[in-house]
Amino acid sequence: MSKKKKLVIVAAVLVIAAAGVMGSCLYTKWQMSKKHSVVYLSTGEIYIGKLSYLSMPKFKLTNAYRLQAVKDAEDETKTNFQLTPLKDALWSPQKLYLNPDQVVFYGPIEEGSSAGEALRDAGK
């Protein structure tokens, strides 16, 4: 095989591989923005919302809630959790841009979980 044919084959393989990686990244971005995710920050704050990548590794959170621990009014030894929509916050953001250096972890929320059910009830 000639040197020119080998070069064309290598170039074609690289183009196909790059297209596959880009397609995979776009699919992941699309899948992430469809479901709610939890994001835990190094500050201790926990946010829930529709997470998407702006460009690696920057994140954007829309339809966001803040998870807050609240002492039970009847029994102070118990702690309840509540989701507070960020749109109801004093600064009323439509979206939240996250500093990737502050994100400890993130992951999808399953619909059958307590948080998933709370989100479903909040959407009604």
FIKEDO-650280 format. One line per field, with one value per atom (N, C-alpha, C, O): x, y, z negated; atom name. Coordinates in nm, 2 decimals. Layout:
x: X_... .
y: Y_... .
z: Z_... .
site: CA_... .
This chain:
x: 0.09_0.00_0.09_0.19_0.05_0.13_0.12_0.02_0.21_0.22_0.10_0.04_0.05_-0.06_-0.19_-0.27_-0.21_-0.33_-0.33_-0.44_-0.22_-0.21_-0.24_-0.32_-0.20_-0.22_-0.37_-0.43_-0.44_-0.58_-0.66_-0.76_-0.62_-0.69_-0.67_-0.77_-0.56_-0.53_-0.62_-0.68_-0.62_-0.70_-0.85_-0.92_-0.90_-1.04_-1.07_-1.18_-0.99_-1.01_-1.01_-1.10_-0.92_-0.92_-1.05_-1.11_-1.10_-1.22_-1.34_-1.42_-1.35_-1.46_-1.45_-1.56_-1.33_-1.32_-1.36_-1.43_-1.32_-1.35_-1.51_-1.56_-1.57_-1.71_-1.78_-1.89_-1.73_-1.79_-1.78_-1.88_-1.67_-1.65_-1.74_-1.80_-1.75_-1.84_-1.98_-2.06_-2.02_-2.16_-2.19_-2.30_-2.10_-2.12_-2.13_-2.22_-2.05_-2.06_-2.19_-2.25_-2.23_-2.36_-2.48_-2.57_-2.47_-2.58_-2.58_-2.69_-2.46_-2.46_-2.51_-2.59_-2.48_-2.53_-2.68_-2.75_-2.74_-2.88_-2.95_-3.05_-2.89_-2.95_-2.95_-3.05_-2.84_-2.83_-2.94_-2.99_-2.96_-3.05_-3.20_-3.29_-3.23_-3.36_-3.40_-3.52_-3.31_-3.34_-3.28_-3.20_-3.34_-3.29_-3.17_-3.16_-3.07_-2.95_-2.93_-2.98_-2.86_-2.82_-2.67_-2.59_-2.64_-2.51_-2.47_-2.53_-2.36_-2.31_-2.19_-2.09_-2.19_-2.08_-1.99_-2.03_-1.86_-1.77_-1.81_-1.76_-1.90_-1.95_-2.05_-2.09_-2.10_-2.20_-2.34_-2.43_-2.35_-2.48_-2.51_-2.43_-2.64_-2.69_-2.80_-2.89_-2.78_-2.87_-2.92_-2.85_-3.05_-3.11_-3.17_-3.23_-3.15_-3.20_-3.16_-3.11_-3.19_-3.15_-3.01_-2.99_-2.92_-2.78_-2.74_-2.77_-2.66_-2.60_-2.46_-2.43_-2.39_-2.25_-2.26_-2.33_-2.19_-2.18_-2.06_-2.08_-1.95_-1.83_-1.75_-1.74_-1.69_-1.62_-1.53_-1.45_-1.52_-1.61_-1.71_-1.75_-1.75_-1.85_-1.99_-2.03_-2.06_-2.20_-2.30_-2.27_-2.42_-2.53_-2.65_-2.67_-2.72_-2.83_-2.95_-2.96_-3.06_-3.18_-3.29_-3.27_-3.41_-3.52_-3.47_-3.49_-3.39_-3.31_-3.39_-3.47_-3.35_-3.40_-3.28_-3.17_-3.29_-3.19_-3.25_-3.36_-3.17_-3.21_-3.16_-3.05_-3.26_-3.23_-3.27_-3.38_-3.19_-3.23_-3.30_-3.25_-3.42_-3.50_-3.53_-3.57_-3.52_-3.55_-3.70_-3.78_-3.74_-3.89_-3.94_-3.88_-4.06_-4.12_-4.16_-4.16_-4.21_-4.26_-4.15_-4.16_-4.05_-3.94_-3.81_-3.77_-3.74_-3.61_-3.50_-3.40_-3.52_-3.41_-3.42_-3.33_-3.54_-3.56_-3.52_-3.54_-3.47_-3.44_-3.52_-3.52_-3.59_-3.67_-3.59_-3.51_-3.62_-3.55_-3.66_-3.77_-3.63_-3.73_-3.65_-3.54_-3.72_-3.67_-3.73_-3.85_-3.64_-3.68_-3.65_-3.53_-3.74_-3.71_-3.63_-3.65_-3.52_-3.43_-3.51_-3.47_-3.61_-3.69_-3.76_-3.79_-3.78_-3.84_-3.74_-3.77_-3.61_-3.50_-3.51_-3.57_-3.45_-3.44_-3.38_-3.43_-3.28_-3.22_-3.28_-3.24_-3.37_-3.46_-3.38_-3.42_-3.28_-3.21_-3.29_-3.36_-3.28_-3.34_-3.25_-3.30_-3.12_-3.02_-2.91_-2.89_-2.84_-2.73_-2.60_-2.60_-2.50_-2.37_-2.28_-2.26_-2.23_-2.15_-2.00_-1.96_-1.93_-1.78_-1.74_-1.76_-1.68_-1.65_-1.55_-1.54_-1.47_-1.38_-1.45_-1.39_-1.57_-1.65_-1.74_-1.80_-1.76_-1.84_-1.77_-1.67_-1.83_-1.77_-1.82_-1.74_-1.95_-2.00_-2.14_-2.20_-2.18_-2.31_-2.36_-2.28_-2.49_-2.55_-2.69_-2.76_-2.75_-2.89_-2.98_-2.94_-3.10_-3.20_-3.30_-3.36_-3.32_-3.41_-3.55_-3.58_-3.65_-3.78_-3.85_-3.94_-3.81_-3.88_-3.82_-3.87_-3.71_-3.65_-3.74_-3.83_-3.71_-3.78_-3.76_-3.86_-3.64_-3.62_-3.70_-3.76_-3.70_-3.77_-3.92_-3.99_-3.97_-4.12_-4.15_-4.25_-4.06_-4.08_-4.07_-4.15_-3.99_-3.98_-4.11_-4.16_-4.16_-4.28_-4.40_-4.48_-4.40_-4.51_-4.50_-4.60_-4.37_-4.35_-4.39_-4.43_-4.38_-4.42_-4.57_-4.61_-4.65_-4.79_-4.85_-4.98 .
y: -0.12_0.00_0.12_0.13_0.22_0.34_0.43_0.42_0.51_0.60_0.70_0.73_0.74_0.83_0.76_0.82_0.64_0.56_0.54_0.55_0.51_0.49_0.62_0.62_0.73_0.86_0.89_0.94_0.86_0.88_0.80_0.84_0.67_0.58_0.63_0.63_0.67_0.72_0.84_0.86_0.93_1.06_1.02_1.08_0.93_0.89_0.83_0.86_0.74_0.68_0.79_0.79_0.89_1.00_1.08_1.12_1.11_1.19_1.11_1.17_0.98_0.90_0.89_0.90_0.88_0.87_1.00_1.01_1.12_1.25_1.27_1.32_1.23_1.24_1.15_1.20_1.04_0.95_1.01_1.01_1.07_1.14_1.26_1.28_1.34_1.46_1.41_1.47_1.31_1.26_1.21_1.24_1.14_1.09_1.21_1.20_1.31_1.43_1.50_1.54_1.52_1.58_1.50_1.56_1.37_1.28_1.29_1.30_1.29_1.30_1.44_1.44_1.54_1.68_1.68_1.73_1.62_1.61_1.53_1.57_1.42_1.33_1.40_1.39_1.47_1.54_1.65_1.67_1.72_1.83_1.79_1.87_1.66_1.61_1.57_1.59_1.53_1.48_1.58_1.66_1.57_1.65_1.58_1.46_1.66_1.61_1.68_1.79_1.62_1.68_1.73_1.66_1.84_1.90_1.94_2.02_1.88_1.91_2.00_1.96_2.11_2.21_2.20_2.15_2.24_2.23_2.33_2.31_2.42_2.51_2.44_2.49_2.32_2.25_2.27_2.20_2.36_2.38_2.26_2.21_2.23_2.12_2.18_2.24_2.17_2.22_2.10_2.00_2.11_2.02_2.09_2.20_2.04_2.11_2.03_1.92_2.09_2.03_2.08_2.20_1.99_2.02_2.00_1.90_2.09_2.08_2.14_2.22_2.09_2.15_2.27_2.27_2.37_2.49_2.45_2.45_2.43_2.38_2.32_2.37_2.21_2.13_2.22_2.30_2.23_2.16_2.25_2.22_2.36_2.45_2.39_2.33_2.42_2.37_2.48_2.59_2.45_2.54_2.46_2.35_2.52_2.45_2.53_2.65_2.47_2.54_2.47_2.36_2.53_2.47_2.43_2.31_2.52_2.48_2.50_2.58_2.41_2.42_2.41_2.35_2.46_2.45_2.35_2.37_2.25_2.16_2.21_2.24_2.23_2.29_2.19_2.13_2.19_2.11_2.20_2.31_2.16_2.24_2.16_2.05_2.22_2.15_2.13_2.22_2.02_1.98_2.07_2.09_2.14_2.23_2.16_2.22_2.03_1.96_1.88_1.87_1.84_1.76_1.81_1.78_1.88_1.95_1.85_1.89_1.72_1.62_1.57_1.51_1.60_1.56_1.67_1.79_1.63_1.73_1.69_1.57_1.79_1.77_1.84_1.93_1.79_1.85_1.91_1.86_2.03_2.09_2.15_2.19_2.15_2.20_2.34_2.36_2.44_2.58_2.62_2.62_2.65_2.70_2.82_2.92_2.82_2.94_3.06_3.17_3.03_3.14_3.22_3.34_3.16_3.23_3.30_3.37_3.29_3.35_3.50_3.55_3.58_3.72_3.77_3.86_3.69_3.73_3.66_3.69_3.57_3.51_3.47_3.53_3.39_3.35_3.26_3.17_3.27_3.18_3.06_2.95_3.08_2.98_3.00_3.12_2.90_2.91_2.85_2.74_2.93_2.89_2.84_2.92_2.72_2.66_2.67_2.64_2.70_2.70_2.55_2.49_2.49_2.35_2.32_2.20_2.42_2.39_2.37_2.31_2.41_2.40_2.28_2.25_2.21_2.10_1.98_1.94_1.92_1.80_1.68_1.59_1.67_1.56_1.60_1.70_1.53_1.55_1.42_1.33_1.41_1.28_1.29_1.39_1.20_1.21_1.17_1.09_1.22_1.19_1.09_1.12_0.98_0.88_0.93_0.99_0.90_0.95_0.89_0.96_0.77_0.70_0.74_0.70_0.82_0.86_0.97_1.02_1.00_1.10_1.24_1.31_1.27_1.39_1.40_1.50_1.28_1.28_1.30_1.37_1.24_1.26_1.40_1.46_1.46_1.60_1.69_1.79_1.66_1.74_1.73_1.83_1.61_1.58_1.66_1.72_1.65_1.72_1.88_1.95_1.93_2.07_2.12_2.23_2.03_2.06_2.07_2.12_2.02_2.02_2.16_2.17 .
z: 0.00_0.00_0.00_-0.07_0.07_0.09_-0.04_-0.12_-0.06_-0.17_-0.17_-0.28_-0.05_-0.04_-0.09_-0.16_-0.05_-0.09_-0.24_-0.31_-0.30_-0.44_-0.52_-0.62_-0.47_-0.53_-0.52_-0.62_-0.41_-0.39_-0.49_-0.55_-0.50_-0.60_-0.74_-0.81_-0.78_-0.92_-0.94_-1.04_-0.84_-0.85_-0.87_-0.95_-0.79_-0.79_-0.93_-0.99_-0.98_-1.12_-1.22_-1.31_-1.22_-1.31_-1.31_-1.41_-1.19_-1.17_-1.23_-1.29_-1.20_-1.25_-1.40_-1.47_-1.46_-1.61_-1.67_-1.77_-1.61_-1.66_-1.66_-1.75_-1.55_-1.53_-1.64_-1.70_-1.67_-1.77_-1.91_-1.99_-1.94_-2.07_-2.08_-2.19_-1.98_-1.98_-2.00_-2.07_-1.92_-1.93_-2.07_-2.12_-2.13_-2.27_-2.37_-2.45_-2.35_-2.44_-2.43_-2.53_-2.30_-2.28_-2.34_-2.39_-2.32_-2.37_-2.53_-2.59_-2.59_-2.74_-2.78_-2.88_-2.71_-2.74_-2.73_-2.82_-2.62_-2.60_-2.71_-2.76_-2.75_-2.85_-2.99_-3.06_-3.02_-3.15_-3.16_-3.27_-3.05_-3.06_-3.07_-3.10_-3.04_-3.05_-3.19_-3.23_-3.27_-3.41_-3.51_-3.48_-3.63_-3.74_-3.80_-3.80_-3.84_-3.90_-4.04_-4.06_-4.12_-4.25_-4.23_-4.17_-4.29_-4.28_-4.42_-4.48_-4.47_-4.61_-4.59_-4.53_-4.65_-4.64_-4.77_-4.87_-4.75_-4.86_-4.98_-5.09_-4.95_-5.06_-5.15_-5.25_-5.10_-5.18_-5.12_-5.16_-5.03_-4.96_-4.87_-4.80_-4.86_-4.77_-4.69_-4.73_-4.55_-4.46_-4.38_-4.35_-4.33_-4.25_-4.13_-4.15_-4.01_-3.89_-3.77_-3.77_-3.65_-3.53_-3.49_-3.46_-3.50_-3.48_-3.34_-3.27_-3.28_-3.15_-3.15_-3.23_-3.05_-3.03_-2.94_-2.84_-2.97_-2.88_-2.79_-2.66_-2.84_-2.77_-2.88_-2.99_-2.85_-2.96_-3.03_-2.97_-3.16_-3.26_-3.32_-3.43_-3.26_-3.31_-3.31_-3.21_-3.42_-3.44_-3.44_-3.49_-3.40_-3.41_-3.47_-3.43_-3.57_-3.64_-3.61_-3.65_-3.55_-3.53_-3.61_-3.65_-3.62_-3.70_-3.83_-3.88_-3.90_-4.02_-4.15_-4.17_-4.24_-4.38_-4.47_-4.44_-4.59_-4.70_-4.80_-4.85_-4.84_-4.94_-5.07_-5.09_-5.16_-5.29_-5.40_-5.40_-5.51_-5.63_-5.72_-5.75_-5.77_-5.86_-5.98_-5.97_-6.10_-6.22_-6.23_-6.19_-6.28_-6.29_-6.40_-6.51_-6.38_-6.47_-6.60_-6.71_-6.58_-6.70_-6.77_-6.90_-6.70_-6.76_-6.71_-6.60_-6.80_-6.76_-6.73_-6.68_-6.77_-6.74_-6.60_-6.55_-6.53_-6.39_-6.30_-6.33_-6.18_-6.08_-5.95_-5.91_-5.90_-5.77_-5.66_-5.68_-5.54_-5.43_-5.34_-5.32_-5.28_-5.19_-5.07_-5.08_-4.96_-4.84_-4.82_-4.82_-4.81_-4.79_-4.65_-4.61_-4.56_-4.43_-4.43_-4.50_-4.35_-4.34_-4.28_-4.31_-4.20_-4.14_-4.25_-4.23_-4.37_-4.48_-4.57_-4.67_-4.54_-4.62_-4.59_-4.50_-4.68_-4.67_-4.54_-4.48_-4.49_-4.37_-4.24_-4.13_-4.26_-4.15_-4.03_-3.92_-4.03_-3.91_-3.82_-3.87_-3.69_-3.60_-3.58_-3.55_-3.59_-3.58_-3.67_-3.71_-3.70_-3.80_-3.73_-3.68_-3.72_-3.66_-3.78_-3.87_-3.77_-3.88_-3.85_-3.74_-3.95_-3.94_-3.95_-4.06_-3.85_-3.85_-3.96_-4.01_-4.01_-4.12_-4.25_-4.35_-4.26_-4.39_-4.39_-4.49_-4.27_-4.27_-4.32_-4.27_-4.43_-4.49_-4.42_-4.38_-4.39_-4.31_-4.25_-4.30_-4.15_-4.10_-4.04_-4.01_-4.03_-3.97_-3.95_-4.00_-3.87_-3.84_-3.96_-4.04_-3.96_-4.06_-4.00_-3.90_-4.06_-4.02_-4.05_-4.15_-3.96_-3.97_-4.10_-4.16_-4.14_-4.25_-4.38_-4.49_-4.38_-4.51_-4.58_-4.52_-4.71_-4.78_-4.71_-4.70_-4.66_-4.60_-4.46_-4.43_-4.39_-4.27_-4.29_-4.21_-4.39_-4.42_-4.46_-4.42_-4.54_-4.58_-4.46_-4.45_-4.36_-4.24_-4.16_-4.10_-4.15_-4.08_-4.14_-4.07_-4.28_-4.35_-4.33_-4.32_-4.33_-4.31_-4.17_-4.16_-4.08_-3.94_-3.92_-3.81_-4.01_-3.99_-4.02_-4.01 .
site: N_CA_C_O_N_CA_C_O_N_CA_C_O_N_CA_C_O_N_CA_C_O_N_CA_C_O_N_CA_C_O_N_CA_C_O_N_CA_C_O_N_CA_C_O_N_CA_C_O_N_CA_C_O_N_CA_C_O_N_CA_C_O_N_CA_C_O_N_CA_C_O_N_CA_C_O_N_CA_C_O_N_CA_C_O_N_CA_C_O_N_CA_C_O_N_CA_C_O_N_CA_C_O_N_CA_C_O_N_CA_C_O_N_CA_C_O_N_CA_C_O_N_CA_C_O_N_CA_C_O_N_CA_C_O_N_CA_C_O_N_CA_C_O_N_CA_C_O_N_CA_C_O_N_CA_C_O_N_CA_C_O_N_CA_C_O_N_CA_C_O_N_CA_C_O_N_CA_C_O_N_CA_C_O_N_CA_C_O_N_CA_C_O_N_CA_C_O_N_CA_C_O_N_CA_C_O_N_CA_C_O_N_CA_C_O_N_CA_C_O_N_CA_C_O_N_CA_C_O_N_CA_C_O_N_CA_C_O_N_CA_C_O_N_CA_C_O_N_CA_C_O_N_CA_C_O_N_CA_C_O_N_CA_C_O_N_CA_C_O_N_CA_C_O_N_CA_C_O_N_CA_C_O_N_CA_C_O_N_CA_C_O_N_CA_C_O_N_CA_C_O_N_CA_C_O_N_CA_C_O_N_CA_C_O_N_CA_C_O_N_CA_C_O_N_CA_C_O_N_CA_C_O_N_CA_C_O_N_CA_C_O_N_CA_C_O_N_CA_C_O_N_CA_C_O_N_CA_C_O_N_CA_C_O_N_CA_C_O_N_CA_C_O_N_CA_C_O_N_CA_C_O_N_CA_C_O_N_CA_C_O_N_CA_C_O_N_CA_C_O_N_CA_C_O_N_CA_C_O_N_CA_C_O_N_CA_C_O_N_CA_C_O_N_CA_C_O_N_CA_C_O_N_CA_C_O_N_CA_C_O_N_CA_C_O_N_CA_C_O_N_CA_C_O_N_CA_C_O_N_CA_C_O_N_CA_C_O_N_CA_C_O_N_CA_C_O_N_CA_C_O_N_CA_C_O_N_CA_C_O_N_CA_C_O_N_CA_C_O_N_CA_C_O_N_CA_C_O_N_CA_C_O_N_CA_C_O_N_CA_C_O_N_CA_C_O_N_CA_C_O_N_CA_C_O_N_CA_C_O_N_CA_C_O_N_CA_C_O_N_CA_C_O_N_CA_C_O .
